[in-house]
Every structure is written in structure tokens, then in C-alpha cells.
């Protein structure tokens, strides 16, 4: 296997970001509309947005996105993992674990104490994966509203 490398994507990584987001949508079998350069630049320029891609050679084989959320109980922030995806042909090869580790290390270096992620209760693979990464489960239920 080619050496795995990771990179936090920024302003100069439009093609990589577009490819990573398309790969993630494909892994999740979700429809995704094309993102404009302006939108991608807006997203990648935000310090509060994290997009870390995993590469083997020039190919993106995994990615993680997260958002920094300011807290109201203390002058601090936490990092919320929104998506983590690994191409099927690279699953169970340590790519997801590496992405979690990279995000946790970067969050710690930036002074953030907590990283959290929701997982569907029916997604046994995700639950097992996050537990294997050393995460502690918190029993919560997410509710979704449609904006009025």
C-alpha cells in the first residue's frame, strides 16, 4: 500500500476539497450538488471549518469534516465531527483511525479540549469504530427541524 498522508485543506486546495466532498457523498450514497468555487473558498477560509483529506499518492481515499462550536458555559470551544468517510477499497486499513487522530491532534494543538461526533444508533459499524478510537458514548437523541 502506498504511504498514507493527510492534509488539512485550505484556500489553495479547491480541487482536493471538491474531490473529497464528492468521495464522501459517494461513500454515503447521497446526492450532492456541485459546489461553486466561491462557496468552497468561503468554507475553506473559515478557521472554524476543518476538512482533512487522506491521500495515497494523489488519490483521496478518505476525509473528515468538522466544525468548531463556541460554548456558552465557558469561554471555550469544542470540535464537532460532521462527516467521516473512507473509500470502500481503503476501509479497514487504518485510514479512518488516522483521520480521527489527525483531527484530535490538531484540535489539541489549537487549544480545544473536546471533540465529539454523533452516530446513528442503528449504525453498529460506526459505534464500534468510535469506541475503538477511545471515544466514550453519550446517550443523546438528535432532533431535526425544517427551517421555517
Secondary structure by P-SEA (a helix, b strand, c coil): ccbbbbbbcccccaaaaaaaaaaaaaaaccccccccaaaaaaaaacccbbbbbbbcccccccbbbbbbbbbccccbbbbbbccccccccccccaaaaaaaaaaaaaaaaacccbbbbbbbccaaaaaaaaaaabbbbbbbbbbbbccc
